Structure formats: structure tokens, C-alpha cells
């Protein structure tokens, strides 16, 4: 008879509804990256619409990047 592999129990969310420290750090770094990228784009091209689009794209990409980095 072979032993079954150990099962990973899912992490339960906090009962009081707060987000975890990991999610807070990832979101903060993502928003900071998006703000910097958007500000630099605005300063370079003087086009607010372009800067907002670059900033939002950077937030999405940075969130995925930091989520994989901070594990």
C-alpha cells in the first residue's frame, strides 16, 4: 500500500475582513510603479491620456510581477 501525498490545506481569510500583508505590499508597490511610470510619461509627452493608460498598464503588469516575486 502506498501512502497518499500530503494535501495542502487552503489558507482561510481573516474573519474580520482585512487583507493580508502580502496583498497590501504587492498592491502598494504596483500603484507606486504605475504612478512613477505615468508621471514620467506625462512629463515626457505632456499628454495626460497617454500617461493614464501607461500608468494603468504598469499597475497591472507590476501586480503580476510582484505577485510572482513575493511568494
C-alpha positions in Angstrom: 0.0 0.0 0.0 1.4 3.4 -0.9 1.0 6.5 1.2 -1.1 9.3 -0.3 0.7 12.6 -0.9 0.1 15.3 1.8 -2.8 17.6 1.0 -2.3 21.3 1.2 -5.0 22.9 3.3 -6.2 26.2 1.8 -5.4 29.4 3.8 -8.5 30.8 5.3 -9.1 34.5 5.0 -9.1 36.7 8.1 -12.5 36.6 9.8 -12.5 40.3 10.3 -12.2 41.1 6.6 -8.8 42.6 6.5 -6.4 41.9 3.6 -3.1 40.2 4.2 0.2 42.0 4.5 1.4 40.3 1.3 -1.5 41.7 -0.8 -1.1 45.1 0.8 2.6 45.2 -0.1 2.0 44.0 -3.6 -0.8 46.5 -4.3 1.2 49.4 -2.8 4.3 48.6 -5.0 2.1 48.2 -8.0 0.4 51.5 -7.5 3.7 53.2 -6.8 5.2 51.8 -10.0 2.2 52.9 -12.0 2.3 56.4 -10.6 6.0 56.7 -11.4 5.6 55.4 -15.0 2.5 57.6 -15.6 4.2 60.7 -14.2 7.3 60.1 -16.3 5.2 59.6 -19.4 3.3 62.8 -18.7 6.5 64.8 -18.2 8.0 63.4 -21.4 5.0 63.8 -23.7 2.7 66.3 -22.0 -0.4 64.1 -22.8 -2.5 63.1 -19.8 -4.5 60.5 -21.6 -1.3 58.7 -22.6 0.1 58.9 -19.1 -3.0 57.4 -17.6 -3.0 54.5 -20.0 0.7 53.8 -19.4 0.2 54.1 -15.6 -2.8 51.7 -15.6 -0.9 49.2 -17.8 2.1 49.4 -15.5 -0.1 48.8 -12.4 -1.4 45.6 -14.0 2.0 44.3 -15.1 3.7 45.3 -11.8 1.0 43.5 -9.8 1.7 40.2 -11.7 5.4 40.8 -11.4 5.4 41.5 -7.7 2.9 38.6 -7.0 5.4 36.2 -8.5 8.4 37.8 -6.9 6.9 38.0 -3.3 5.9 34.4 -2.7 
